[in-house]
Amino acid sequence: MKVLTKIGVGCFLIGMSMTSVQAQEITTKAVLDSTHIMLGDQINLRLEVKQPADAIVAFPTPSDTLTPNVEIVRRSKIDTVKLDNNQLHIYQNFVVTSFDSGQHQIPPFYFKLDFKNVKDSLKSNALTLNVGSFDVDLQKGITDIKPPHEAPLTLKEVSPYILGVIILGGIIFLIFYTIRRRKRGQSLVGPPPKPLEPAHIIALRELERVKSEALWKDDKEKQYYSDMTDILRNYIEYRFEVPAMESTTDEILRDLTANKGLITEKAKEQLTQVLQLADLVKFAKYKPLPDDNQISLANSFFFVNQTKMEEKKRPEKPVDDREGEEVELK
């Protein structure tokens, strides 16, 4: 009697455990993208499990063939998506194919379950895959392979010809241009370029323009400092052969002070004030005071005037004391 009681209690506990598992709605499913494919086509097969987060469900690990007629081409990793109510959606994809026509039955997949001290196996649904073949008329015998289908020309295919026409046109134009210039006795490259103005002349003229525009009065401080520093950077490039347009403020100051004696300490201080304040205005949205704007322009004038290359003066022709005197003819 006691033995029967223990067996009854054990069955009751197992039944309660299985009822608890079912109450948690652990479901398995196998899905095909389509149940009909042609011979050799590939299709996706998906295994899915919806389970509580604390349950352990092991996916099946099929070999390279699901059935003698259905093969696995590749398989993905197992992915997990969190759902509401402490549920998980776990899935894995398989790409399958078949080279035998007909109707093929894919048997159920078995998942191992370990949940609340209950170990069991869960079975998915079975699948049916219909594989169609191509109609072949054996009475016609062997026929020739169809010729390639003519596709429309693309830009990539015709671009070499377009480029060749442009180059040929350029060569013809150059030949006629050369002949025409020679007939007129003109040089092929045109008149020689005029000598450039000294760098400081250009810089001072541009700074005068910035001064007259006074963009900072119209709340255009960023443009005001951009114009001013571009003028100084161009001046430094032509005057000292330093790549100032592509350099930062620190790099410009480093290059100018690397060669001692290139600029004075006073000129360095004035240039530093202008470039550093300009960086704050352009990149940190700093709002300078009106006095700062005028001081920066004054320092720009000072730097150019203090570092400009002095033009060499021609030596004055000595005055002949006898010039202007009448020469007495003998």
C-alpha positions as CSV (number, residue, x, y, z in Angstrom):
1,M,0.0,0.0,0.0
2,K,2.8,2.4,0.9
3,V,4.6,1.6,-2.4
4,L,1.4,2.3,-4.4
5,T,1.1,5.6,-2.5
6,K,4.6,6.6,-3.4
7,I,4.1,5.7,-7.0
8,G,0.9,7.7,-7.1
9,V,2.6,10.7,-5.5
10,G,5.4,10.5,-8.0
11,C,3.1,10.4,-11.0
12,F,1.2,13.3,-9.6
13,L,4.4,15.4,-9.2
14,I,5.5,14.5,-12.8
15,G,2.1,15.4,-14.1
16,M,2.2,18.7,-12.2
17,S,5.6,19.4,-13.6
18,M,4.5,18.7,-17.2
19,T,1.4,20.9,-16.6
20,S,3.7,23.7,-15.4
21,V,5.9,23.3,-18.5
22,Q,2.9,23.4,-20.8
23,A,1.5,26.5,-18.9
24,Q,4.7,28.3,-19.8
25,E,3.9,27.7,-23.5
26,I,7.1,26.1,-24.8
27,T,6.4,25.7,-28.5
28,T,8.6,24.4,-31.3
29,K,8.0,24.9,-35.1
30,A,9.6,24.1,-38.4
31,V,8.8,26.4,-41.3
32,L,9.7,26.3,-45.1
33,D,9.7,29.5,-47.1
34,S,7.8,27.6,-49.7
35,T,6.6,24.1,-50.2
36,H,7.3,24.1,-54.0
37,I,10.7,24.5,-55.7
38,M,12.3,23.6,-59.0
39,L,15.1,21.0,-59.3
40,G,18.3,22.4,-57.8
41,D,16.7,25.5,-56.3
42,Q,17.6,26.5,-52.7
43,I,15.1,27.4,-50.0
44,N,15.2,28.5,-46.4
45,L,14.1,26.1,-43.6
46,R,13.6,27.8,-40.2
47,L,13.5,26.1,-36.7
48,E,11.8,28.1,-34.0
49,V,11.3,27.8,-30.3
50,K,9.3,30.1,-28.0
51,Q,10.2,29.4,-24.3
52,P,10.5,31.0,-20.9
53,A,13.9,32.7,-20.3
54,D,14.8,30.2,-17.5
55,A,14.2,27.1,-19.7
56,I,17.0,25.3,-21.5
57,V,16.1,24.0,-24.9
58,A,18.8,22.3,-27.0
59,F,18.4,22.6,-30.8
60,P,18.8,19.5,-33.0
61,T,22.1,19.2,-35.0
62,P,21.1,17.5,-38.2
63,S,23.8,16.2,-40.6
64,D,24.3,17.4,-44.1
65,T,21.2,15.6,-45.3
66,L,17.7,15.8,-43.8
67,T,16.5,13.0,-46.0
68,P,18.1,11.0,-48.8
69,N,16.6,13.5,-51.2
70,V,16.9,16.8,-49.3
71,E,20.4,18.3,-48.5
72,I,21.6,21.1,-46.2
73,V,23.7,23.7,-48.1
74,R,24.5,25.9,-45.1
75,R,23.2,26.8,-41.7
76,S,23.2,29.9,-39.6
77,K,24.0,30.5,-35.9
78,I,21.3,30.2,-33.4
79,D,19.8,33.7,-32.6
80,T,17.7,34.8,-29.7
81,V,15.1,37.6,-29.5
82,K,13.6,38.7,-26.2
83,L,9.8,38.9,-26.0
84,D,7.4,40.2,-23.4
85,N,6.4,38.2,-20.2
86,N,10.0,36.9,-19.8
87,Q,9.7,34.8,-23.0
88,L,12.4,34.1,-25.6
89,H,12.1,33.5,-29.3
90,I,15.1,31.3,-30.5
91,Y,15.6,30.4,-34.1
92,Q,18.0,28.9,-36.6
93,N,18.0,29.0,-40.4
94,F,19.0,26.2,-42.8
95,V,19.4,26.6,-46.6
96,V,18.3,23.3,-48.2
97,T,18.0,22.0,-51.7
98,S,17.0,18.9,-53.6
99,F,18.2,17.3,-56.9
100,D,15.4,14.7,-57.0
101,S,12.0,15.6,-58.3
102,G,8.9,14.5,-56.4
103,Q,7.3,14.9,-53.0
104,H,9.7,14.6,-50.1
105,Q,8.7,14.3,-46.4
106,I,11.0,16.0,-43.9
107,P,10.5,14.3,-40.5
108,P,10.0,16.3,-37.3
109,F,12.9,17.8,-35.4
110,Y,13.5,16.9,-31.7
111,F,14.6,19.5,-29.2
112,K,15.9,18.5,-25.7
113,L,14.3,20.3,-22.8
114,D,15.6,20.9,-19.3
115,F,13.2,23.0,-17.3
116,K,12.5,23.0,-13.5
117,N,14.1,19.6,-13.0
118,V,12.1,18.1,-15.9
119,K,14.0,16.6,-18.8
120,D,12.1,15.8,-21.9
121,S,12.1,16.1,-25.6
122,L,9.9,18.4,-27.7
123,K,8.9,17.5,-31.3
124,S,8.3,20.0,-34.1
125,N,5.9,19.5,-37.0
126,A,6.9,17.5,-40.1
127,L,7.3,19.2,-43.4
128,T,6.6,18.4,-47.1
129,L,8.7,19.7,-49.9
130,N,7.6,19.3,-53.5
131,V,10.4,19.5,-56.1
132,G,9.4,20.0,-59.7
133,S,11.5,19.2,-62.8
134,F,11.7,20.6,-66.3
135,D,9.8,19.3,-69.2
136,V,12.1,17.6,-71.7
137,D,10.9,16.4,-75.1
138,L,13.0,13.3,-75.8
139,Q,11.7,13.0,-79.4
140,K,13.4,16.2,-80.5
141,G,16.8,14.9,-79.7
142,I,19.8,17.0,-78.9
143,T,19.6,20.6,-79.9
144,D,22.1,23.4,-80.2
145,I,22.7,25.8,-77.3
146,K,20.8,29.0,-77.6
147,P,22.9,32.0,-78.5
148,P,23.6,34.6,-75.8
149,H,20.8,37.1,-75.3
150,E,21.7,40.6,-76.4
151,A,21.6,43.0,-73.5
152,P,21.4,46.8,-73.9
153,L,24.7,48.6,-73.7
154,T,25.6,50.2,-70.4
155,L,27.5,53.4,-69.7
156,K,30.5,51.4,-68.4
157,E,30.8,49.6,-71.7
158,V,30.6,52.7,-73.9
159,S,32.7,55.0,-71.7
160,P,36.1,53.9,-73.2
161,Y,34.8,54.8,-76.7
162,I,33.5,58.2,-75.4
163,L,36.8,58.9,-73.7
164,G,38.7,58.0,-76.9
165,V,36.6,60.4,-78.9
166,I,37.2,63.2,-76.4
167,I,41.0,62.6,-76.5
168,L,41.0,62.4,-80.3
169,G,39.0,65.7,-80.5
170,G,41.5,67.3,-78.1
171,I,44.5,66.2,-80.2
172,I,42.8,67.6,-83.4
173,F,42.0,70.9,-81.7
174,L,45.6,71.2,-80.4
175,I,47.0,70.6,-83.9
176,F,44.8,73.2,-85.5
177,Y,45.5,75.6,-82.7
178,T,49.3,75.2,-83.1
179,I,49.1,75.7,-86.9
180,R,47.0,78.8,-86.5
181,R,49.2,80.4,-83.9
182,R,52.4,79.7,-86.0
183,K,50.8,81.3,-89.1
184,R,50.1,84.4,-87.1
185,G,53.6,84.4,-85.6
186,Q,52.3,84.1,-82.1
187,S,53.7,82.1,-79.2
188,L,52.0,78.8,-78.4
189,V,51.8,79.5,-74.7
190,G,50.7,83.1,-75.0
191,P,52.4,86.2,-73.5
192,P,54.7,85.6,-70.5
193,P,53.0,86.1,-67.2
194,K,53.4,89.4,-65.4
195,P,55.6,89.4,-62.4
196,L,53.6,89.0,-59.1
197,E,53.4,91.8,-56.6
198,P,55.4,91.4,-53.4
199,A,53.6,89.3,-50.8
200,H,53.4,92.2,-48.3
201,I,51.8,94.5,-50.9
202,I,49.0,92.0,-51.5
203,A,48.5,91.3,-47.8
204,L,48.4,95.0,-46.8
205,R,45.9,95.8,-49.6
206,E,43.6,92.9,-48.5
207,L,43.8,93.9,-44.9
208,E,42.7,97.4,-45.8
209,R,39.7,95.8,-47.5
210,V,38.9,93.9,-44.3
211,K,39.3,97.1,-42.3
212,S,36.9,99.0,-44.6
213,E,34.3,96.2,-44.6
214,A,34.3,95.9,-40.8
215,L,32.1,92.8,-40.9
216,W,32.3,92.4,-37.1
217,K,30.0,95.4,-36.8
218,D,27.3,93.3,-38.6
219,D,27.7,90.4,-36.3
220,K,29.8,88.5,-38.9
221,E,32.8,87.9,-36.6
222,K,33.4,84.4,-38.1
223,Q,33.7,85.8,-41.6
224,Y,35.8,88.7,-40.4
225,Y,38.4,86.4,-38.7
226,S,38.3,83.9,-41.6
227,D,39.2,86.7,-44.1
228,M,41.9,88.0,-41.8
229,T,43.6,84.7,-41.1
230,D,43.4,83.6,-44.8
231,I,45.3,86.8,-45.8
232,L,48.0,86.1,-43.1
233,R,48.3,82.4,-44.1
234,N,48.7,83.3,-47.8
235,Y,51.3,86.0,-46.9
236,I,53.2,83.5,-44.7
237,E,53.3,80.9,-47.6
238,Y,54.7,83.3,-50.1
239,R,57.0,85.2,-47.7
240,F,58.5,82.3,-45.7
241,E,57.6,79.3,-47.9
242,V,55.7,77.6,-45.1
243,P,52.5,75.6,-46.0
244,A,50.3,77.7,-43.8
245,M,47.0,77.1,-45.6
246,E,47.1,73.4,-44.7
247,S,48.6,73.8,-41.2
248,T,47.1,74.5,-37.8
249,T,48.0,77.5,-35.7
250,D,50.5,75.5,-33.6
251,E,52.2,74.1,-36.7
252,I,52.5,77.6,-38.3
253,L,54.1,79.0,-35.1
254,R,56.4,76.0,-34.8
255,D,57.6,76.3,-38.4
256,L,58.2,80.1,-38.1
257,T,60.2,79.7,-34.8
258,A,62.2,76.7,-35.9
259,N,64.5,78.9,-37.7
260,K,65.8,81.5,-35.2
261,G,65.9,85.0,-36.5
262,L,63.1,84.4,-39.1
263,I,60.7,86.6,-37.1
264,T,61.1,88.6,-34.0
265,E,59.5,87.7,-30.6
266,K,57.2,90.7,-30.9
267,A,56.0,89.6,-34.3
268,K,55.4,86.1,-33.0
269,E,53.3,87.4,-30.1
270,Q,51.1,89.5,-32.4
271,L,50.6,86.6,-34.9
272,T,49.8,84.2,-32.0
273,Q,47.1,86.6,-30.7
274,V,45.4,86.8,-34.1
275,L,45.5,83.1,-34.9
276,Q,44.4,81.8,-31.5
277,L,41.6,84.3,-31.2
278,A,40.4,83.4,-34.7
279,D,40.4,79.7,-33.8
280,L,38.1,80.5,-30.8
281,V,35.7,82.5,-33.0
282,K,35.6,80.0,-35.9
283,F,35.5,76.7,-34.0
284,A,34.3,77.5,-30.4
285,K,31.7,80.2,-31.3
286,Y,33.5,82.7,-29.1
287,K,32.1,86.2,-29.1
288,P,35.0,88.7,-29.1
289,L,34.7,92.3,-27.8
290,P,34.9,95.2,-30.3
291,D,38.3,96.1,-28.9
292,D,39.5,92.5,-29.6
293,N,38.5,92.8,-33.3
294,Q,40.4,96.1,-33.7
295,I,43.4,94.8,-31.9
296,S,43.5,91.7,-34.0
297,L,43.5,93.8,-37.2
298,A,46.2,96.1,-35.9
299,N,48.3,93.1,-35.0
300,S,47.9,91.7,-38.5
301,F,49.1,95.0,-40.0
302,F,52.0,95.0,-37.5
303,F,53.1,91.4,-38.4
304,V,53.1,92.0,-42.1
305,N,55.0,95.3,-41.8
306,Q,57.5,93.9,-39.4
307,T,58.3,90.8,-41.5
308,K,58.0,92.1,-45.1
309,M,60.9,91.6,-47.4
310,E,62.6,94.9,-48.0
311,E,63.2,95.7,-51.7
312,K,66.7,96.2,-52.7
313,K,67.3,99.8,-53.7
314,R,69.5,100.5,-56.7
315,P,72.7,102.4,-55.8
316,E,72.4,106.0,-56.8
317,K,74.5,107.1,-59.7
318,P,77.3,109.4,-58.5
319,V,76.9,112.9,-59.7
320,D,79.7,114.1,-61.9
321,D,80.9,117.5,-60.7
322,R,81.7,118.4,-64.3
323,E,78.1,117.7,-65.4
324,G,76.5,120.7,-66.8
325,E,79.8,122.6,-67.3
326,E,80.5,123.8,-70.7
327,V,83.5,122.0,-72.3
328,E,85.8,124.4,-73.9
329,L,86.7,123.3,-77.4
330,K,90.2,123.9,-78.4
